[in-house]
Amino acid sequence: MPIDKEETIKQAYKFLKSYHSLVKLSLGGQDGAFEAKAMELLRVIEAFRDNLDDVRREIFANLFTKRTGERLKLWQLYEALDIDKAEYERLKAEILLDFAKSYRGGVLLRNVEI
């Protein structure tokens, strides 16, 4: 069945936006199961990030893993990576689709509704 790329991208984006909440959960003081699960998910996200090339890694980090004060504004990111908005959007979609496909055998993938 064909993949609904737009819905898959949205699903992966929502999942990855939980990164900072997972960091808080992994710091301790939580129920052991929550802390362990948060640490597991952080390892998966960070391993994915670390396996990206430099440009994709910077886009991924700027979207999900950098703290608010550390993030570049889009125009700064375009300049730093020597890309334009169209290339940024293409790379972002590619990163999110790749993550969705790789995470737990593709559980984030959404199929086209017929």
Backbone as a printed PyTorch tensor [residue, N CA C, xyz], in Angstrom:
tensor([[[  0.8470,  -1.1800,   0.0000],
         [  0.0000,   0.0000,   0.0000],
         [  0.8930,   1.2450,   0.0000]],

        [[  0.5580,   2.2540,  -0.8090],
         [  1.3830,   3.4550,  -0.8870],
         [  1.3600,   4.2690,   0.4120]],

        [[  2.4790,   4.9250,   0.6650],
         [  2.6370,   5.7360,   1.8730],
         [  2.0740,   7.1400,   1.6210]],

        [[  1.3180,   7.6430,   2.5770],
         [  0.8510,   9.0220,   2.5480],
         [  1.9840,   9.8660,   3.1350]],

        [[  2.7980,  10.4330,   2.2620],
         [  3.9960,  11.1420,   2.7060],
         [  3.6640,  12.3280,   3.6010]],

        [[  2.6450,  13.0750,   3.2600],
         [  2.2980,  14.2610,   4.0450],
         [  1.8980,  13.8770,   5.4710]],

        [[  1.0620,  12.8730,   5.6220],
         [  0.6290,  12.4350,   6.9530],
         [  1.7780,  11.7810,   7.7220]],

        [[  2.6190,  11.0480,   7.0250],
         [  3.7790,  10.4280,   7.6670],
         [  4.7290,  11.4960,   8.1960]],

        [[  4.9720,  12.5250,   7.4030],
         [  5.8430,  13.6270,   7.8250],
         [  5.2730,  14.2970,   9.0680]],

        [[  3.9700,  14.5510,   9.0820],
         [  3.3310,  15.1690,  10.2540],
         [  3.4810,  14.2900,  11.4930]],

        [[  3.2690,  12.9790,  11.3150],
         [  3.3540,  12.0400,  12.4290],
         [  4.7810,  11.9960,  12.9990]],

        [[  5.7680,  11.9120,  12.1270],
         [  7.1650,  11.8780,  12.5780],
         [  7.5430,  13.1910,  13.2610]],

        [[  7.0800,  14.3160,  12.7060],
         [  7.3720,  15.6210,  13.2940],
         [  6.8130,  15.7110,  14.7120]],

        [[  5.5610,  15.3190,  14.8840],
         [  4.9390,  15.3530,  16.2150],
         [  5.7020,  14.4730,  17.1970]],

        [[  6.0930,  13.2820,  16.7500],
         [  6.8330,  12.3660,  17.6080],
         [  8.1660,  12.9790,  18.0320]],

        [[  8.9110,  13.5170,  17.0750],
         [ 10.2370,  14.0600,  17.3630],
         [ 10.1870,  15.3460,  18.1850]],

        [[  9.0960,  16.0840,  18.1250],
         [  8.9630,  17.2910,  18.9270],
         [  8.9040,  16.9690,  20.4140]],

        [[  8.7040,  15.7090,  20.7760],
         [  8.6570,  15.3080,  22.1830],
         [ 10.0630,  15.1390,  22.7730]],

        [[ 11.1060,  15.3950,  21.9930],
         [ 12.4850,  15.1730,  22.4260],
         [ 12.7860,  15.8410,  23.7750]],

        [[ 12.4570,  17.1070,  23.9220],
         [ 12.8000,  17.8210,  25.1510],
         [ 12.0250,  17.2970,  26.3570]],

        [[ 10.8050,  16.8270,  26.1400],
         [ 10.0480,  16.1990,  27.2300],
         [ 10.7030,  14.8820,  27.6290]],

        [[ 11.2010,  14.1600,  26.6400],
         [ 11.8960,  12.9010,  26.9340],
         [ 13.1710,  13.1470,  27.7340]],

        [[ 13.8640,  14.2300,  27.4100],
         [ 15.0740,  14.5820,  28.1630],
         [ 14.7120,  14.8020,  29.6260]],

        [[ 13.6420,  15.5450,  29.8840],
         [ 13.2190,  15.7970,  31.2650],
         [ 12.8660,  14.4970,  31.9810]],

        [[ 12.1540,  13.6070,  31.2860],
         [ 11.7820,  12.3250,  31.8930],
         [ 13.0010,  11.4620,  32.1870]],

        [[ 14.0240,  11.5710,  31.3640],
         [ 15.1970,  10.7090,  31.5200],
         [ 16.1360,  11.1810,  32.6290]],

        [[ 15.9130,  12.3640,  33.1550],
         [ 16.8340,  12.9250,  34.1460],
         [ 16.6730,  12.3250,  35.5350]],

        [[ 15.7200,  11.4820,  35.7010],
         [ 15.5440,  10.8460,  37.0050],
         [ 14.4050,  11.4530,  37.7820]],

        [[ 14.1200,  10.8200,  38.9010],
         [ 13.0330,  11.2950,  39.7260],
         [ 11.6760,  10.8490,  39.2170]],

        [[ 11.6650,  10.0770,  38.1630],
         [ 10.4250,   9.5680,  37.5950],
         [ 10.3080,   8.0940,  37.9410]],

        [[  9.1440,   7.5510,  37.6770],
         [  8.9480,   6.1160,  37.8080],
         [  9.9790,   5.4210,  36.9220]],

        [[ 10.5570,   4.3480,  37.3990],
         [ 11.6180,   3.6450,  36.6740],
         [ 11.2680,   3.2960,  35.2490]],

        [[ 10.0240,   2.8900,  34.9960],
         [  9.6190,   2.5000,  33.6470],
         [  9.5960,   3.7080,  32.7150]],

        [[  9.0890,   4.8460,  33.2030],
         [  9.0510,   6.0490,  32.3740],
         [ 10.4600,   6.5330,  32.0530]],

        [[ 11.3090,   6.5220,  33.0560],
         [ 12.6870,   6.9650,  32.8640],
         [ 13.4130,   6.0560,  31.8650]],

        [[ 13.2420,   4.7610,  32.0040],
         [ 13.9020,   3.8040,  31.1070],
         [ 13.4040,   3.9640,  29.6760]],

        [[ 12.0970,   4.1350,  29.5030],
         [ 11.5270,   4.2890,  28.1620],
         [ 12.0100,   5.6000,  27.5350]],

        [[ 12.0420,   6.6570,  28.3240],
         [ 12.5220,   7.9420,  27.8110],
         [ 13.9740,   7.8230,  27.3650]],

        [[ 14.7930,   7.1600,  28.1480],
         [ 16.2010,   6.9960,  27.7890],
         [ 16.3440,   6.1710,  26.5150]],

        [[ 15.5250,   5.1470,  26.3740],
         [ 15.5520,   4.3150,  25.1630],
         [ 15.1960,   5.1480,  23.9310]],

        [[ 14.1370,   5.9480,  24.0290],
         [ 13.7220,   6.7760,  22.9010],
         [ 14.7680,   7.8440,  22.5770]],

        [[ 15.3850,   8.4140,  23.5820],
         [ 16.4500,   9.3940,  23.3420],
         [ 17.6130,   8.7600,  22.5900]],

        [[ 17.9720,   7.5500,  22.9810],
         [ 19.0720,   6.8580,  22.2850],
         [ 18.7300,   6.6240,  20.8180]],

        [[ 17.5000,   6.2510,  20.5340],
         [ 17.0650,   6.0170,  19.1500],
         [ 17.1410,   7.3140,  18.3480]],

        [[ 16.6050,   8.3900,  18.9100],
         [ 16.5960,   9.6820,  18.2150],
         [ 18.0210,  10.1900,  18.0000]],

        [[ 18.8570,  10.0940,  19.0120],
         [ 20.2270,  10.5860,  18.8930],
         [ 21.0650,   9.7280,  17.9510]],

        [[ 20.8280,   8.4310,  17.9240],
         [ 21.5400,   7.5600,  16.9840],
         [ 21.1500,   7.9100,  15.5510]],

        [[ 19.8680,   8.1660,  15.3280],
         [ 19.4190,   8.5680,  13.9940],
         [ 20.0990,   9.8720,  13.5950]],

        [[ 20.0710,  10.8480,  14.4960],
         [ 20.6900,  12.1530,  14.2230],
         [ 22.1740,  12.0000,  13.9060]],

        [[ 22.8570,  11.1940,  14.6950],
         [ 24.3060,  11.0460,  14.5300],
         [ 24.6960,  10.3420,  13.2340]],

        [[ 23.7710,   9.6180,  12.6300],
         [ 24.0530,   8.9200,  11.3740],
         [ 23.7250,   9.7520,  10.1360]],

        [[ 23.2510,  10.9650,  10.3260],
         [ 22.9480,  11.8410,   9.1970],
         [ 24.2090,  12.5600,   8.7290]],

        [[ 24.2010,  12.9910,   7.4540],
         [ 25.3300,  13.8000,   6.9850],
         [ 25.2590,  15.1710,   7.6650]],

        [[ 26.2860,  15.9820,   7.4940],
         [ 26.3990,  17.2500,   8.2260],
         [ 25.2080,  18.1810,   8.0200]],

        [[ 24.7660,  18.3490,   6.7790],
         [ 23.6650,  19.2710,   6.4940],
         [ 22.3750,  18.7690,   7.1260]],

        [[ 22.0660,  17.4950,   6.9100],
         [ 20.8420,  16.9230,   7.4800],
         [ 20.8980,  16.9080,   9.0160]],

        [[ 22.0690,  16.6330,   9.5650],
         [ 22.2180,  16.6190,  11.0220],
         [ 21.9300,  18.0020,  11.6070]],

        [[ 22.4160,  19.0430,  10.9500],
         [ 22.1730,  20.4030,  11.4350],
         [ 20.6920,  20.7710,  11.3370]],

        [[ 20.0490,  20.3950,  10.2450],
         [ 18.6080,  20.6570,  10.1030],
         [ 17.8440,  19.9080,  11.1910]],

        [[ 18.1580,  18.6320,  11.3810],
         [ 17.4890,  17.8030,  12.3900],
         [ 17.6930,  18.3960,  13.7870]],

        [[ 18.9260,  18.7320,  14.1110],
         [ 19.2200,  19.2830,  15.4320],
         [ 18.5070,  20.6100,  15.6360]],

        [[ 18.4910,  21.4420,  14.6200],
         [ 17.8360,  22.7400,  14.7380],
         [ 16.3280,  22.5840,  14.9540]],

        [[ 15.7430,  21.5660,  14.3490],
         [ 14.3110,  21.3240,  14.5050],
         [ 13.9610,  20.6780,  15.8440]],

        [[ 14.7840,  19.7380,  16.2970],
         [ 14.3430,  18.8820,  17.3910],
         [ 15.2320,  18.8400,  18.6330]],

        [[ 16.5480,  18.8290,  18.4960],
         [ 17.3790,  18.5330,  19.6630],
         [ 18.0410,  19.7510,  20.2990]],

        [[ 18.1460,  20.8530,  19.5900],
         [ 18.7400,  22.0540,  20.1780],
         [ 17.7130,  22.7540,  21.0570]],

        [[ 18.2200,  23.3740,  22.1210],
         [ 17.3510,  24.1720,  22.9880],
         [ 16.9380,  25.4480,  22.2470]],

        [[ 15.8650,  26.0450,  22.6870],
         [ 15.3090,  27.2190,  22.0160],
         [ 16.3570,  28.3050,  21.7770]],

        [[ 17.1340,  28.6430,  22.7610],
         [ 18.1330,  29.6980,  22.6060],
         [ 19.2800,  29.3480,  21.6770]],

        [[ 19.4740,  28.0660,  21.4110],
         [ 20.5780,  27.6140,  20.5520],
         [ 20.1680,  27.4980,  19.0900]],

        [[ 18.8620,  27.4700,  18.8440],
         [ 18.3810,  27.2710,  17.4710],
         [ 18.6690,  28.4790,  16.6030]],

        [[ 18.9980,  28.1870,  15.3520],
         [ 19.1950,  29.2480,  14.3750],
         [ 17.8510,  29.6370,  13.7740]],

        [[ 17.7120,  30.8870,  13.4150],
         [ 16.5450,  31.3020,  12.6500],
         [ 16.7120,  30.6990,  11.2580]],

        [[ 15.5910,  30.5200,  10.5480],
         [ 15.6840,  29.8500,   9.2490],
         [ 16.6510,  30.5510,   8.2990]],

        [[ 16.6100,  31.8690,   8.2460],
         [ 17.5170,  32.5610,   7.3280],
         [ 18.9710,  32.3160,   7.7110]],

        [[ 19.2590,  32.1810,   9.0090],
         [ 20.6260,  31.8870,   9.4500],
         [ 21.0260,  30.4670,   9.0570]],

        [[ 20.0710,  29.5570,   9.1810],
         [ 20.3250,  28.1660,   8.8070],
         [ 20.5700,  28.0460,   7.3070]],

        [[ 19.7530,  28.7250,   6.5100],
         [ 19.9480,  28.7140,   5.0570],
         [ 21.3490,  29.2190,   4.7120]],

        [[ 21.7340,  30.2950,   5.3630],
         [ 23.0400,  30.8980,   5.0990],
         [ 24.1790,  29.9730,   5.5460]],

        [[ 24.0580,  29.4220,   6.7430],
         [ 25.1070,  28.5530,   7.2850],
         [ 25.2870,  27.2880,   6.4510]],

        [[ 24.1730,  26.7600,   5.9330],
         [ 24.2290,  25.5110,   5.1670],
         [ 24.3050,  25.7420,   3.6610]],

        [[ 24.2410,  26.9980,   3.2550],
         [ 24.2790,  27.3700,   1.8370],
         [ 23.1830,  26.6480,   1.0520]],

        [[ 21.9480,  26.7660,   1.5630],
         [ 20.7860,  26.1810,   0.8960],
         [ 19.6880,  27.2320,   0.8380]],

        [[ 18.6770,  26.9870,   0.0030],
         [ 17.5270,  27.8890,  -0.0480],
         [ 16.3300,  27.2120,   0.6130]],

        [[ 15.2150,  27.9210,   0.6550],
         [ 14.0270,  27.4110,   1.3440],
         [ 13.5290,  26.1120,   0.7210]],

        [[ 13.5150,  26.0370,  -0.5900],
         [ 13.0330,  24.8260,  -1.2690],
         [ 13.8980,  23.6150,  -0.9050]],

        [[ 15.2080,  23.8080,  -0.9000],
         [ 16.1250,  22.7180,  -0.5500],
         [ 15.9430,  22.3260,   0.9170]],

        [[ 15.7610,  23.3160,   1.7840],
         [ 15.5120,  23.0430,   3.2060],
         [ 14.2520,  22.1960,   3.3790]],

        [[ 13.1740,  22.5940,   2.7450],
         [ 11.9060,  21.8610,   2.8710],
         [ 12.0410,  20.4460,   2.3250]],

        [[ 12.7630,  20.2920,   1.2170],
         [ 12.9780,  18.9550,   0.6430],
         [ 13.7750,  18.0760,   1.5920]],

        [[ 14.8520,  18.6210,   2.1440],
         [ 15.6920,  17.8550,   3.0720],
         [ 14.9400,  17.5210,   4.3610]],

        [[ 14.1700,  18.4660,   4.8690],
         [ 13.3860,  18.2320,   6.0860],
         [ 12.3970,  17.0830,   5.8700]],

        [[ 11.6880,  17.1090,   4.7500],
         [ 10.7280,  16.0450,   4.4490],
         [ 11.4360,  14.7000,   4.3070]],

        [[ 12.5840,  14.7110,   3.6560],
         [ 13.3650,  13.4860,   3.4780],
         [ 13.8220,  12.9190,   4.8270]],

        [[ 14.2920,  13.7870,   5.7070],
         [ 14.7320,  13.3650,   7.0430],
         [ 13.5740,  12.7360,   7.8050]],

        [[ 12.4240,  13.4120,   7.7980],
         [ 11.2640,  12.9150,   8.5400],
         [ 10.7510,  11.5940,   7.9800]],

        [[ 10.7410,  11.4490,   6.6640],
         [ 10.3230,  10.1790,   6.0640],
         [ 11.3020,   9.0620,   6.4070]],

        [[ 12.5850,   9.3640,   6.3550],
         [ 13.5930,   8.3620,   6.7100],
         [ 13.4570,   7.9280,   8.1630]],

        [[ 13.2060,   8.8940,   9.0560],
         [ 13.0130,   8.5390,  10.4570],
         [ 11.7750,   7.6610,  10.6240]],

        [[ 10.6850,   8.0550,   9.9840],
         [  9.4370,   7.2900,  10.0930],
         [  9.6220,   5.8520,   9.6110]],

        [[ 10.3830,   5.6810,   8.5350],
         [ 10.6240,   4.3410,   8.0020],
         [ 11.5130,   3.5190,   8.9260]],

        [[ 12.4680,   4.1730,   9.5770],
         [ 13.4330,   3.4320,  10.3790],
         [ 12.9530,   3.1510,  11.8020]],

        [[ 12.0620,   3.9660,  12.3230],
         [ 11.6500,   3.8180,  13.7170],
         [ 10.7200,   2.6230,  13.8780]],

        [[ 11.1670,   1.6630,  14.6610],
         [ 10.3910,   0.4660,  15.0140],
         [  9.6720,  -0.1720,  13.8280]],

        [[ 10.4200,  -0.3840,  12.7870],
         [  9.8620,  -1.0770,  11.6140],
         [  8.8020,  -0.2960,  10.8740]],

        [[  8.7730,   1.0150,  11.0440],
         [  7.8630,   1.8520,  10.2710],
         [  6.5250,   2.1450,  10.9360]],

        [[  6.4650,   2.0660,  12.2650],
         [  5.1780,   2.3090,  12.9360],
         [  4.6440,   3.7290,  12.7280]],

        [[  5.4850,   4.6580,  12.3550],
         [  5.0260,   6.0300,  12.1280],
         [  4.5220,   6.2490,  10.7050]],

        [[  4.6990,   5.2660,   9.8360],
         [  4.2460,   5.4040,   8.4590],
         [  2.7190,   5.4210,   8.3910]],

        [[  2.2000,   6.2730,   7.5490],
         [  0.7560,   6.3380,   7.3190],
         [  0.4900,   5.9840,   5.8690]],

        [[ -0.4470,   5.0750,   5.6520],
         [ -0.7850,   4.6530,   4.3030],
         [ -1.8610,   5.5520,   3.7090]],

        [[ -1.8790,   5.5840,   2.3940],
         [ -2.8920,   6.3640,   1.6730],
         [ -4.2400,   5.6830,   1.8930]],

        [[ -5.2250,   6.4850,   2.2940],
         [ -6.5920,   5.9700,   2.4650],
         [ -7.2710,   5.9360,   1.1110]],

        [[ -7.8280,   4.8100,   0.7640],
         [ -8.5110,   4.6730,  -0.5340],
         [-10.0110,   4.7080,  -0.3420]]])
